[in-house]
Amino acid sequence: MREKVAEALEKVRPFLQRDGGDVELVDVDESGVVKVKLKGACGG
């Protein structure tokens, strides 16, 4: 499950980076809850 989430984040990461942000995968627990950390700030 963690690998699938990481792959999905890699697909959206370029769009976040274009606006000055990023995303970090923090955790995926056994019940399927995904925790991410958003970084940076959007440009607009």
C-alpha distance matrix in Angstrom:
0.0 3.8 5.4 5.3 6.4 8.7 10.0 10.9 12.6 14.5 15.9 17.3 18.3 21.6 22.7 22.3 24.1 26.9 27.7 27.7 24.3 20.9 17.5 15.7 12.2 13.3 10.7 7.6 9.2 8.9 10.3 7.7 10.3 9.7 12.8 14.3 17.8 20.0 22.8 26.2 28.2 28.5 31.7 32.9
3.8 0.0 3.8 5.5 5.2 6.1 8.7 10.0 10.6 12.4 14.6 15.7 16.1 19.5 20.9 20.1 21.5 24.6 25.4 24.9 21.5 18.0 14.6 12.4 8.9 10.1 8.0 6.0 8.7 9.8 11.7 9.0 10.3 8.6 10.7 11.7 14.9 17.3 19.7 23.2 25.5 26.2 29.4 30.9
5.4 3.8 0.0 3.8 5.4 5.0 6.2 8.7 9.9 10.6 12.7 14.7 15.0 18.0 19.9 19.6 20.7 23.6 25.0 24.7 21.6 18.0 15.1 13.2 10.4 12.5 11.2 9.7 12.5 13.3 15.1 12.3 13.7 11.7 13.7 13.8 16.7 18.5 20.6 23.8 26.1 26.5 29.4 31.0
5.3 5.5 3.8 0.0 3.8 5.4 5.1 6.3 8.7 9.9 11.0 13.0 14.2 17.1 18.5 18.6 20.2 22.7 24.0 24.3 21.3 17.9 15.0 14.1 11.4 13.9 12.5 10.4 13.2 13.8 14.7 11.4 13.0 11.2 13.7 13.8 17.0 18.4 20.8 23.8 25.6 25.5 28.4 29.6
6.4 5.2 5.4 3.8 0.0 3.8 5.4 5.1 6.2 8.7 10.0 11.0 12.0 15.4 16.4 15.9 17.8 20.5 21.3 21.5 18.2 14.9 11.8 10.9 8.2 10.8 9.9 8.3 11.6 13.1 13.7 10.1 10.6 8.0 10.2 10.1 13.3 14.7 17.4 20.5 22.3 22.4 25.5 26.7
8.7 6.1 5.0 5.4 3.8 0.0 3.8 5.4 5.1 6.3 8.9 10.2 10.2 13.4 15.2 14.6 15.8 18.7 20.0 19.7 16.6 13.0 10.2 9.0 7.0 10.2 10.3 9.9 13.5 15.4 16.6 13.2 13.4 10.3 11.3 10.3 12.7 14.0 15.9 18.9 21.1 21.5 24.3 26.0
10.0 8.7 6.2 5.1 5.4 3.8 0.0 3.8 5.4 5.1 6.6 9.2 9.9 12.5 14.3 14.8 15.9 18.3 20.0 20.3 17.7 14.4 12.3 12.0 10.5 13.9 14.0 13.1 16.6 18.0 18.9 15.3 16.0 13.2 14.6 13.4 15.7 16.3 18.1 20.6 22.5 22.2 24.7 26.3
10.9 10.0 8.7 6.3 5.1 5.4 3.8 0.0 3.8 5.4 5.2 6.8 8.7 11.5 12.3 12.8 14.8 16.9 18.2 19.0 16.2 13.3 11.2 11.7 10.6 14.0 14.1 13.1 16.5 18.1 18.2 14.4 14.7 11.9 13.4 12.1 14.6 14.7 16.9 19.3 20.6 20.0 22.7 23.8
12.6 10.6 9.9 8.7 6.2 5.1 5.4 3.8 0.0 3.8 5.3 5.3 5.8 9.3 10.3 10.0 11.7 14.3 15.4 15.7 12.8 9.6 7.4 8.3 8.0 11.6 12.7 12.7 16.4 18.7 19.0 15.3 14.7 11.3 11.7 9.5 11.4 11.3 13.2 15.7 17.3 17.0 19.8 21.2
14.5 12.4 10.6 9.9 8.7 6.3 5.1 5.4 3.8 0.0 3.8 5.6 5.1 7.5 9.8 10.2 10.9 13.3 15.3 15.5 13.2 10.1 9.1 9.9 10.2 14.0 15.3 15.6 19.3 21.4 22.1 18.5 18.2 14.8 15.1 12.6 13.8 13.4 14.5 16.5 18.2 17.8 20.1 21.9
15.9 14.6 12.7 11.0 10.0 8.9 6.6 5.2 5.3 3.8 0.0 3.8 5.7 7.0 8.3 10.0 11.3 12.8 14.8 15.9 14.1 11.7 11.1 12.8 13.1 16.8 17.9 17.7 21.3 23.1 23.3 19.5 19.3 16.2 16.9 14.6 16.0 15.0 16.3 17.8 18.8 17.7 19.6 20.9
17.3 15.7 14.7 13.0 11.0 10.2 9.2 6.8 5.3 5.6 3.8 0.0 3.8 5.7 5.6 6.6 8.9 10.3 11.7 13.0 11.0 9.2 8.8 11.4 12.4 16.0 17.5 17.6 21.2 23.5 23.3 19.5 18.6 15.3 15.5 12.8 13.7 12.1 13.4 14.8 15.4 14.1 16.3 17.4
18.3 16.1 15.0 14.2 12.0 10.2 9.9 8.7 5.8 5.1 5.7 3.8 0.0 3.8 5.5 5.2 6.1 8.6 10.2 10.5 8.5 6.2 6.6 9.3 11.1 14.7 16.9 17.8 21.5 24.1 24.4 20.8 19.6 16.0 15.4 12.1 12.2 10.5 11.0 12.2 13.5 12.8 15.0 16.9
21.6 19.5 18.0 17.1 15.4 13.4 12.5 11.5 9.3 7.5 7.0 5.7 3.8 0.0 3.8 5.5 5.0 6.1 8.9 9.8 9.2 8.2 9.9 12.7 14.9 18.4 20.7 21.6 25.3 27.9 28.1 24.4 23.3 19.8 19.2 15.9 15.5 13.3 13.0 13.2 14.0 12.7 13.9 15.9
22.7 20.9 19.9 18.5 16.4 15.2 14.3 12.3 10.3 9.8 8.3 5.6 5.5 3.8 0.0 3.8 5.5 5.2 6.9 9.1 8.6 8.7 10.5 13.9 16.0 19.3 21.5 22.3 25.9 28.5 28.2 24.5 23.1 19.8 19.1 15.9 15.6 12.8 12.9 12.7 12.5 10.4 11.6 13.0
22.3 20.1 19.6 18.6 15.9 14.6 14.8 12.8 10.0 10.2 10.0 6.6 5.2 5.5 3.8 0.0 3.8 5.4 5.4 6.6 5.0 5.3 7.5 11.2 13.8 16.8 19.4 20.6 24.1 27.1 26.8 23.3 21.5 18.0 16.7 13.3 12.3 9.2 9.1 9.1 9.1 7.8 10.0 11.7
24.1 21.5 20.7 20.2 17.8 15.8 15.9 14.8 11.7 10.9 11.3 8.9 6.1 5.0 5.5 3.8 0.0 3.8 5.3 4.9 4.8 5.4 8.7 11.8 14.9 17.9 20.8 22.4 26.1 29.1 29.3 25.8 24.0 20.4 18.9 15.2 13.7 10.8 9.4 8.7 9.4 8.7 9.9 12.7
26.9 24.6 23.6 22.7 20.5 18.7 18.3 16.9 14.3 13.3 12.8 10.3 8.6 6.1 5.2 5.4 3.8 0.0 3.8 5.6 7.2 8.9 12.1 15.5 18.5 21.4 24.2 25.6 29.3 32.2 32.1 28.6 26.8 23.3 22.0 18.4 17.0 13.8 12.5 10.9 10.5 8.5 8.5 10.8
27.7 25.4 25.0 24.0 21.3 20.0 20.0 18.2 15.4 15.3 14.8 11.7 10.2 8.9 6.9 5.4 5.3 3.8 0.0 3.8 5.7 8.7 11.9 15.4 18.5 21.1 24.0 25.6 29.0 32.1 31.8 28.4 26.2 22.8 21.1 17.6 15.8 12.2 10.8 8.7 7.2 4.8 5.0 7.5
27.7 24.9 24.7 24.3 21.5 19.7 20.3 19.0 15.7 15.5 15.9 13.0 10.5 9.8 9.1 6.6 4.9 5.6 3.8 0.0 3.8 7.1 10.7 13.9 17.4 19.6 22.9 24.9 28.3 31.6 31.6 28.4 26.1 22.6 20.4 16.7 14.3 10.9 8.5 5.9 5.6 5.4 6.1 9.6
24.3 21.5 21.6 21.3 18.2 16.6 17.7 16.2 12.8 13.2 14.1 11.0 8.5 9.2 8.6 5.0 4.8 7.2 5.7 3.8 0.0 3.8 7.1 10.3 13.8 15.9 19.1 21.2 24.6 27.9 27.9 24.7 22.4 18.8 16.6 12.9 10.6 7.2 5.3 4.2 5.3 6.0 8.6 11.3
20.9 18.0 18.0 17.9 14.9 13.0 14.4 13.3 9.6 10.1 11.7 9.2 6.2 8.2 8.7 5.3 5.4 8.9 8.7 7.1 3.8 0.0 3.8 6.9 10.3 12.8 15.9 18.0 21.5 24.7 25.0 21.9 19.7 16.0 14.0 10.2 8.4 5.9 5.0 6.4 8.6 9.5 12.2 14.8
17.5 14.6 15.1 15.0 11.8 10.2 12.3 11.2 7.4 9.1 11.1 8.8 6.6 9.9 10.5 7.5 8.7 12.1 11.9 10.7 7.1 3.8 0.0 3.8 6.7 9.3 12.3 14.2 17.7 21.0 21.3 18.1 16.0 12.3 10.4 6.6 5.6 4.6 5.9 8.8 11.1 12.1 15.3 17.4
15.7 12.4 13.2 14.1 10.9 9.0 12.0 11.7 8.3 9.9 12.8 11.4 9.3 12.7 13.9 11.2 11.8 15.5 15.4 13.9 10.3 6.9 3.8 0.0 3.8 6.1 9.3 11.8 15.2 18.6 19.5 16.6 14.7 11.0 8.8 5.5 5.0 6.5 7.7 11.1 14.0 15.6 18.8 21.0
12.2 8.9 10.4 11.4 8.2 7.0 10.5 10.6 8.0 10.2 13.1 12.4 11.1 14.9 16.0 13.8 14.9 18.5 18.5 17.4 13.8 10.3 6.7 3.8 0.0 3.8 6.0 8.1 11.6 14.9 15.9 13.2 11.5 7.9 6.5 4.6 6.5 9.0 11.1 14.7 17.3 18.7 22.0 23.9
13.3 10.1 12.5 13.9 10.8 10.2 13.9 14.0 11.6 14.0 16.8 16.0 14.7 18.4 19.3 16.8 17.9 21.4 21.1 19.6 15.9 12.8 9.3 6.1 3.8 0.0 3.8 7.3 10.0 13.6 14.9 12.8 10.7 7.8 5.3 5.0 6.5 10.1 12.1 15.9 18.6 20.5 24.0 25.8
10.7 8.0 11.2 12.5 9.9 10.3 14.0 14.1 12.7 15.3 17.9 17.5 16.9 20.7 21.5 19.4 20.8 24.2 24.0 22.9 19.1 15.9 12.3 9.3 6.0 3.8 0.0 3.8 6.3 9.8 11.3 9.6 8.0 5.9 5.1 7.0 9.6 13.1 15.6 19.4 21.9 23.5 27.0 28.6
7.6 6.0 9.7 10.4 8.3 9.9 13.1 13.1 12.7 15.6 17.7 17.6 17.8 21.6 22.3 20.6 22.4 25.6 25.6 24.9 21.2 18.0 14.2 11.8 8.1 7.3 3.8 0.0 3.8 6.8 8.1 6.1 5.6 4.5 6.3 8.9 12.3 15.4 18.3 22.0 24.1 25.3 28.8 30.1
9.2 8.7 12.5 13.2 11.6 13.5 16.6 16.5 16.4 19.3 21.3 21.2 21.5 25.3 25.9 24.1 26.1 29.3 29.0 28.3 24.6 21.5 17.7 15.2 11.6 10.0 6.3 3.8 0.0 3.8 5.5 5.4 5.5 6.8 8.6 11.9 15.1 18.3 21.3 25.0 27.1 28.4 32.0 33.1
8.9 9.8 13.3 13.8 13.1 15.4 18.0 18.1 18.7 21.4 23.1 23.5 24.1 27.9 28.5 27.1 29.1 32.2 32.1 31.6 27.9 24.7 21.0 18.6 14.9 13.6 9.8 6.8 3.8 0.0 3.8 5.5 7.5 9.6 12.1 15.4 18.7 21.8 24.9 28.6 30.6 31.7 35.3 36.2
10.3 11.7 15.1 14.7 13.7 16.6 18.9 18.2 19.0 22.1 23.3 23.3 24.4 28.1 28.2 26.8 29.3 32.1 31.8 31.6 27.9 25.0 21.3 19.5 15.9 14.9 11.3 8.1 5.5 3.8 0.0 3.8 5.8 9.1 11.9 15.4 18.9 21.7 25.1 28.7 30.3 31.1 34.7 35.3
7.7 9.0 12.3 11.4 10.1 13.2 15.3 14.4 15.3 18.5 19.5 19.5 20.8 24.4 24.5 23.3 25.8 28.6 28.4 28.4 24.7 21.9 18.1 16.6 13.2 12.8 9.6 6.1 5.4 5.5 3.8 0.0 3.8 6.2 9.7 12.8 16.4 18.9 22.4 25.8 27.4 27.9 31.5 32.1
10.3 10.3 13.7 13.0 10.6 13.4 16.0 14.7 14.7 18.2 19.3 18.6 19.6 23.3 23.1 21.5 24.0 26.8 26.2 26.1 22.4 19.7 16.0 14.7 11.5 10.7 8.0 5.6 5.5 7.5 5.8 3.8 0.0 3.8 6.6 10.0 13.5 16.1 19.6 23.1 24.5 25.3 29.0 29.5
9.7 8.6 11.7 11.2 8.0 10.3 13.2 11.9 11.3 14.8 16.2 15.3 16.0 19.8 19.8 18.0 20.4 23.3 22.8 22.6 18.8 16.0 12.3 11.0 7.9 7.8 5.9 4.5 6.8 9.6 9.1 6.2 3.8 0.0 3.8 6.6 10.3 12.7 16.2 19.7 21.3 22.1 25.8 26.6
12.8 10.7 13.7 13.7 10.2 11.3 14.6 13.4 11.7 15.1 16.9 15.5 15.4 19.2 19.1 16.7 18.9 22.0 21.1 20.4 16.6 14.0 10.4 8.8 6.5 5.3 5.1 6.3 8.6 12.1 11.9 9.7 6.6 3.8 0.0 3.8 7.0 9.9 13.2 16.8 18.7 20.0 23.7 24.8
14.3 11.7 13.8 13.8 10.1 10.3 13.4 12.1 9.5 12.6 14.6 12.8 12.1 15.9 15.9 13.3 15.2 18.4 17.6 16.7 12.9 10.2 6.6 5.5 4.6 5.0 7.0 8.9 11.9 15.4 15.4 12.8 10.0 6.6 3.8 0.0 3.8 6.5 9.7 13.3 15.3 16.7 20.3 21.7
17.8 14.9 16.7 17.0 13.3 12.7 15.7 14.6 11.4 13.8 16.0 13.7 12.2 15.5 15.6 12.3 13.7 17.0 15.8 14.3 10.6 8.4 5.6 5.0 6.5 6.5 9.6 12.3 15.1 18.7 18.9 16.4 13.5 10.3 7.0 3.8 0.0 3.8 6.4 10.1 12.4 14.4 18.0 19.7
20.0 17.3 18.5 18.4 14.7 14.0 16.3 14.7 11.3 13.4 15.0 12.1 10.5 13.3 12.8 9.2 10.8 13.8 12.2 10.9 7.2 5.9 4.6 6.5 9.0 10.1 13.1 15.4 18.3 21.8 21.7 18.9 16.1 12.7 9.9 6.5 3.8 0.0 3.8 7.0 8.8 10.6 14.2 15.9
22.8 19.7 20.6 20.8 17.4 15.9 18.1 16.9 13.2 14.5 16.3 13.4 11.0 13.0 12.9 9.1 9.4 12.5 10.8 8.5 5.3 5.0 5.9 7.7 11.1 12.1 15.6 18.3 21.3 24.9 25.1 22.4 19.6 16.2 13.2 9.7 6.4 3.8 0.0 3.8 6.8 9.4 12.6 15.0
26.2 23.2 23.8 23.8 20.5 18.9 20.6 19.3 15.7 16.5 17.8 14.8 12.2 13.2 12.7 9.1 8.7 10.9 8.7 5.9 4.2 6.4 8.8 11.1 14.7 15.9 19.4 22.0 25.0 28.6 28.7 25.8 23.1 19.7 16.8 13.3 10.1 7.0 3.8 0.0 3.8 6.9 9.5 12.3
28.2 25.5 26.1 25.6 22.3 21.1 22.5 20.6 17.3 18.2 18.8 15.4 13.5 14.0 12.5 9.1 9.4 10.5 7.2 5.6 5.3 8.6 11.1 14.0 17.3 18.6 21.9 24.1 27.1 30.6 30.3 27.4 24.5 21.3 18.7 15.3 12.4 8.8 6.8 3.8 0.0 3.8 6.4 8.8
28.5 26.2 26.5 25.5 22.4 21.5 22.2 20.0 17.0 17.8 17.7 14.1 12.8 12.7 10.4 7.8 8.7 8.5 4.8 5.4 6.0 9.5 12.1 15.6 18.7 20.5 23.5 25.3 28.4 31.7 31.1 27.9 25.3 22.1 20.0 16.7 14.4 10.6 9.4 6.9 3.8 0.0 3.8 5.6
31.7 29.4 29.4 28.4 25.5 24.3 24.7 22.7 19.8 20.1 19.6 16.3 15.0 13.9 11.6 10.0 9.9 8.5 5.0 6.1 8.6 12.2 15.3 18.8 22.0 24.0 27.0 28.8 32.0 35.3 34.7 31.5 29.0 25.8 23.7 20.3 18.0 14.2 12.6 9.5 6.4 3.8 0.0 3.8
32.9 30.9 31.0 29.6 26.7 26.0 26.3 23.8 21.2 21.9 20.9 17.4 16.9 15.9 13.0 11.7 12.7 10.8 7.5 9.6 11.3 14.8 17.4 21.0 23.9 25.8 28.6 30.1 33.1 36.2 35.3 32.1 29.5 26.6 24.8 21.7 19.7 15.9 15.0 12.3 8.8 5.6 3.8 0.0
